[in-house]
Structure formats: structure tokens, C-alpha cells
Amino acid sequence: QVQLVESGGGLVQPGGSLRLSCAASGTAFNIGAMGWYRQAPGKQREVVATITRGIRTNYADPVKGRFTISRDNAKNTVYLQMNNLDPEDTAVYYCNAQDQLRPIDYWGKGTQVTVSS
């Protein structure tokens, strides 16, 4: 079993920056791709960015050029650097990890990001 714990959310003004972290524990050696998703009030959860163990990345169009996903495999941790934040980025951000050996997705409990003046 894998546990994911997010941190780094908060309130920031438009144009500001935040860095989210997600640490995996438990049988984390089975983890493959990791990613960040977000869910705004009244909307479905959507992918923000993903990263493989081989550090190949993908980004949703709304965040390209503003967000950067990275990971430290030795620490089983994934990060999301968010720059030039917009009120449209306000959401609960969830960390996701995929098991390499079984068709299982692990999820964190989420961290709130609020962009407001």
C-alpha cells in the first residue's frame, strides 16, 4: 500500500507562485508515473501535469509555460512549481501515483490552492 501526502497549498495573489510537494510512503518502490490533478468547485477533476520515472513530462494546455512538474525518485517525492497563478487555478490539488505492477492508482487527500486578491 502507498500513502501520498501533499503540502504547500495556500492563498496567493494573482501573478504569485506556490510550490506543491507530494511525498509517497509505504511500498513506494512500486510507483511508476506520478502526477497532479485538480478539482475546482462544481467541476470535474482534471489532470494538470504528469511525470514518468524517466522524467518524461506532460502538461495540460492551461498550465503550459507556467507550471513545472518534477520528481525526486530517491525521495519518492513529486513537486509542482506554479508560477504566474491566475484565479482560474483555484482548486483542490491532488497527487496521484500509479502502481507499476498492478492497475492501481493512489491518491492523496488534496491541498487547497486559492488565487485571489
C-alpha positions, 0 to 999 in steps of 0.5 A: 500500500502507498500513502501520498501526502501533499503540502504547500497549498495556500492563498496567493495573489494573482501573478504569485507562485506556490510550490506543491510537494507530494511525498509517497510512503509505504511500498513506494518502490512500486510507483511508476508515473506520478502526477497532479490533478485538480478539482475546482468547485462544481467541476470535474477533476482534471489532470494538470501535469504528469511525470514518468520515472524517466522524467518524461513530462506532460502538461495540460494546455492551461498550465503550459509555460507556467507550471513545472512538474518534477520528481525526486525518485530517491525521495519518492517525492513529486513537486509542482512549481506554479508560477504566474497563478491566475484565479482560474487555478483555484482548486483542490490539488491532488497527487496521484501515483500509479502502481507499476505492477498492478492497475492501481492508482493512489491518491492523496487527500488534496491541498487547497490552492486559492488565487485571489486578491 
